[in-house]
Amino acid sequence: NLINLKKIKDKYQRDNRSVYLYVFLRLKITIFFVIILQLYIKSDHYEADFTFSTGVFWHRIKKPDLKFDKYPQMEGVKPLTEALSLPDGTLSSCVVDLPFLVRGYGGKITERFTSFGSEDELFATNKEMVELAYHKLRRGGFLVMKTMDVSYALKQLWVSDFVTQVAQDKGFELKDKFILIANKRPLHKGKQQHFARKHHSYFFVFKKK
């Protein structure tokens, strides 16, 4: 009842396939957030989003009470630094969805999406966000973290493994894992393939012990 996927699919496939793929991917992400709410959070919304951006994932469901971002783009979204002043051990749930690209190695896609300046910054930021969530969540609270592995510069970055290890070392329990397959899978013509292409992302559900 929340989202009529068939109606939306039919409309955008008729009008514009590229727009359809983008909108449909957003809807699938929203559905994942709703399923996690129902299975684990037992609420109609998340309490905080530390990477709110423009809030594209919250258009069809209730927005989090607390909205933060490193670079706020909307009214009501606070700088991420203000999240540090939240009392420790008080949140029941929070969301983190960081960029997955490293600038300079993603081609045109890094011009469209936010990216990290280096591999070290990517891993360090993921670690910092897991630690922030752990400190602000109460015991039994949930961190929902979206991430994905990437290949670049003849290297593979296993970000999902890193996030899982950091979270478990910190004191989280991995309760569930959802896998989202991308609708559009671009091929890089003229470039030799060295690894399996990464066309999926993960939604980890961590519970603070």
C-alpha positions in Angstrom: 0.0 0.0 0.0 3.0 2.3 0.6 4.3 2.3 -2.9 2.6 1.1 -6.1 5.6 -0.2 -7.9 3.8 -1.5 -11.0 2.1 1.9 -11.6 5.4 3.8 -11.3 7.2 1.2 -13.4 4.7 1.5 -16.3 4.7 5.3 -16.2 8.4 5.8 -16.3 9.1 3.0 -18.8 6.7 4.7 -21.2 8.2 8.2 -20.6 11.9 7.8 -20.1 13.8 4.6 -19.4 16.8 6.4 -17.7 14.5 8.3 -15.4 12.6 5.1 -14.7 15.8 3.2 -13.7 16.9 6.0 -11.3 13.4 6.4 -9.7 12.9 2.6 -9.4 16.3 2.2 -7.7 15.4 4.9 -5.2 12.1 3.1 -4.5 13.8 -0.2 -3.9 16.1 1.6 -1.4 13.1 3.1 0.3 11.5 -0.4 0.5 14.6 -1.8 2.2 14.4 1.0 4.8 10.8 0.2 5.4 11.4 -3.5 5.8 14.2 -2.9 8.3 11.9 -0.5 10.2 9.3 -3.3 10.4 11.6 -6.1 11.3 14.0 -4.4 13.7 13.3 -0.8 14.6 9.6 -1.5 15.4 8.7 2.1 14.6 7.4 4.2 11.7 10.7 6.1 11.3 14.3 6.3 12.1 15.5 8.6 14.9 18.6 10.1 13.1 20.2 10.2 9.7 23.9 11.3 9.9 24.3 11.5 6.1 21.0 13.1 5.0 22.2 14.9 1.9 19.0 16.0 0.0 16.8 13.4 1.6 16.0 11.5 -1.6 15.3 8.2 0.3 12.8 9.8 2.6 10.3 11.2 0.1 7.8 8.4 0.6 8.3 7.6 4.3 8.5 9.7 7.4 11.8 11.5 7.7 14.1 11.0 10.7 13.7 13.2 13.7 17.3 14.3 13.5 19.0 15.1 10.2 22.7 15.8 9.8 25.2 16.0 7.0 28.8 17.1 6.5 27.6 19.6 4.0 24.0 20.5 4.8 22.0 21.3 1.6 18.5 21.7 3.0 16.7 23.6 5.7 16.4 21.7 8.9 19.6 19.6 8.2 22.3 20.4 10.8 26.1 20.1 10.3 27.5 16.7 11.2 29.7 18.3 13.9 26.5 19.1 15.9 25.8 15.4 16.1 28.9 15.1 18.4 27.1 17.1 21.0 24.1 14.7 21.2 24.1 12.9 24.6 25.7 9.5 24.4 23.6 6.4 24.6 20.3 8.0 23.8 19.4 7.2 20.2 17.3 4.1 19.3 18.2 4.0 15.6 20.3 5.8 13.1 21.2 5.6 9.4 24.6 6.1 7.6 25.0 6.1 3.8 28.4 7.3 2.8 29.9 7.8 -0.7 31.7 4.8 -2.1 33.8 6.5 -4.8 37.5 7.7 -4.7 38.1 10.8 -6.7 40.2 10.4 -9.8 39.4 6.7 -10.4 35.7 6.6 -11.1 35.6 8.5 -14.4 32.5 10.6 -15.0 30.6 9.0 -12.2 32.7 10.9 -9.6 31.6 14.1 -11.3 27.9 13.2 -10.6 28.3 11.9 -7.0 30.2 12.9 -3.9 33.5 11.1 -3.6 36.5 10.8 -1.3 39.8 12.4 -1.9 41.7 9.2 -1.2 41.4 5.5 -0.2 42.6 6.4 3.3 39.9 9.0 3.7 37.2 6.5 2.5 38.2 3.9 5.2 38.8 6.5 7.9 35.4 8.1 7.4 33.6 4.8 7.5 35.3 4.0 10.8 34.5 7.4 12.3 30.8 7.1 11.4 30.5 3.6 12.9 32.1 5.0 16.1 29.8 8.0 16.1 26.8 5.8 15.8 28.0 3.4 18.6 28.5 6.3 21.0 25.1 7.9 20.3 23.0 4.7 20.3 21.6 3.3 23.5 22.2 -0.4 24.3 20.0 -2.4 22.0 19.8 0.5 19.4 20.3 -0.1 15.7 22.7 1.3 13.1 21.5 0.8 9.5 24.5 1.3 7.2 24.5 1.3 3.4 27.8 0.6 1.7 29.4 -1.3 -1.2 32.7 -2.7 -2.4 34.6 -0.9 -5.3 37.3 -1.6 -7.8 39.7 1.1 -8.9 43.3 1.6 -10.0 43.8 -2.2 -10.4 42.7 -2.6 -6.7 39.6 -3.9 -5.0 38.4 -2.1 -1.9 36.4 -4.5 0.4 34.6 -1.7 2.2 31.8 -4.0 3.3 34.2 -6.4 5.1 36.0 -3.4 6.7 32.7 -1.9 8.0 31.6 -5.2 9.4 34.9 -5.8 11.2 35.0 -2.3 12.6 31.5 -2.5 13.8 32.0 -5.9 15.5 35.2 -4.7 17.1 33.5 -1.7 18.5 30.7 -3.7 20.1 28.0 -4.1 17.4 26.3 -7.4 16.5 25.5 -7.9 12.8 21.8 -8.8 12.8 21.0 -8.8 9.1 22.3 -8.0 5.7 20.3 -6.9 2.7 21.7 -6.8 -0.9 20.5 -4.3 -3.5 21.2 -5.1 -7.1 21.6 -2.0 -9.4 19.2 -1.6 -12.3 21.7 -0.2 -14.7 25.1 -1.9 -15.1 27.4 0.3 -17.2 30.2 -1.4 -19.2 33.5 0.5 -19.8 34.3 0.1 -23.4 37.9 -0.2 -24.4 39.0 -0.9 -20.9 40.4 -4.3 -19.9 38.4 -6.0 -17.0 40.5 -7.2 -14.1 37.9 -8.1 -11.5 34.3 -9.0 -11.1 32.2 -5.8 -11.6 30.5 -4.5 -8.5 26.8 -3.9 -9.2 25.4 -4.3 -5.7 25.4 -2.6 -2.4 24.7 -3.7 1.1 22.4 -2.6 3.9 23.8 -3.8 7.2 21.7 -3.9 10.3 23.9 -3.6 13.4 22.7 -3.8 17.0 24.6 -2.3 19.8 25.3 -4.9 22.5 
